[in-house]
Amino acid sequence: MALEEIRGEIDAIDARIVELLGARQQLVMRAAAFKRNTQEVQAPDRRARMMVRLNELAITHGVEPELVERVYTTLIDGFIELEQRRHEVITASTSTA
C-alpha cells in the first residue's frame, strides 16, 4: 500500500470520527437539560468510570491506553465546556420565564 492510500484511509476514518463527534455533541447538549448544577455537568464520578471503561476498550482493541486517556481527557474537557455553556443558557431561560 502506498503512502497516499494510507493517508486516504486515515482521512476516511477522520471523517467518521468527526461525524461521531457531532452525534456525541448532540447527546451531550440534550443531557444538559437534565443537570441541576455545575457539579452534575462535570460529573467526576461518571468521568472516572468512563476512563476505566475506555482503558479496558483500548486494551481490548490493541490501542495504547495512554493515547486513549490523553484523547478522551481532551474530548471530555471540551464537551464539559460545551455542556456547561448550554446548561447556563437553559438555567438562565428557566429563571427568567
C-alpha positions in Angstrom: 0.0 0.0 0.0 1.3 3.4 -1.0 1.6 6.3 1.4 -1.2 8.2 -0.4 -3.5 5.2 0.0 -2.8 5.1 3.7 -3.4 8.8 4.0 -6.7 8.3 2.2 -7.8 5.7 4.6 -6.8 7.9 7.5 -8.9 10.8 6.0 -11.9 8.5 5.7 -11.5 7.5 9.4 -11.2 11.1 10.4 -14.5 11.9 8.6 -16.2 9.1 10.5 -14.7 10.3 13.8 -16.0 13.9 13.2 -19.4 12.5 12.3 -19.5 10.6 15.6 -18.3 13.6 17.5 -21.3 15.5 16.1 -23.6 12.8 17.3 -21.9 12.8 20.7 -22.3 16.6 20.9 -26.0 16.4 20.2 -26.4 13.9 23.0 -24.3 16.0 25.4 -26.4 19.1 24.7 -29.6 17.1 25.3 -28.2 15.8 28.6 -27.5 19.4 29.8 -31.3 19.8 30.3 -31.2 17.1 33.0 -28.4 18.6 35.0 -29.2 20.8 38.0 -25.8 22.4 38.7 -22.2 22.6 37.6 -21.2 19.6 39.7 -23.7 17.4 37.7 -22.4 18.8 34.4 -18.8 18.0 35.4 -19.9 14.5 36.8 -16.5 13.5 38.2 -17.7 10.0 39.2 -19.1 9.4 35.7 -15.8 10.6 34.2 -13.8 8.2 36.4 -16.0 5.3 35.4 -15.7 6.2 31.7 -11.9 6.4 31.9 -11.8 2.9 33.4 -14.1 1.6 30.7 -12.2 3.3 27.9 -8.9 1.9 29.2 -10.4 -1.6 29.0 -11.6 -0.9 25.5 -8.2 0.4 24.5 -6.6 -2.8 25.7 -9.2 -5.0 24.0 -8.7 -3.2 20.7 -4.9 -3.0 20.8 -4.8 0.7 21.3 -2.3 2.3 23.6 -4.2 3.1 26.8 -2.2 6.3 27.4 -3.2 7.6 24.0 -6.9 6.9 24.6 -6.6 8.6 28.0 -5.0 11.7 26.5 -7.5 11.9 23.7 -10.5 11.4 25.9 -9.3 13.8 28.6 -9.2 16.5 26.0 -12.5 15.3 24.5 -14.3 15.2 27.8 -12.9 18.6 28.8 -14.2 20.1 25.6 -17.7 18.5 25.9 -18.0 19.6 29.5 -17.2 23.1 28.5 -19.9 23.0 25.8 -22.4 21.3 28.1 -21.7 23.9 30.8 -22.5 26.8 28.4 -25.7 25.0 27.3 -26.6 24.4 30.9 -26.1 28.1 31.7 -28.4 29.1 28.8 -31.1 26.6 30.0 -30.8 27.8 33.6 -31.0 31.5 32.5 -34.0 30.9 30.3 -35.9 29.0 33.1 -35.1 31.6 35.7 -36.4 34.4 33.6 -39.5 32.6 32.3 
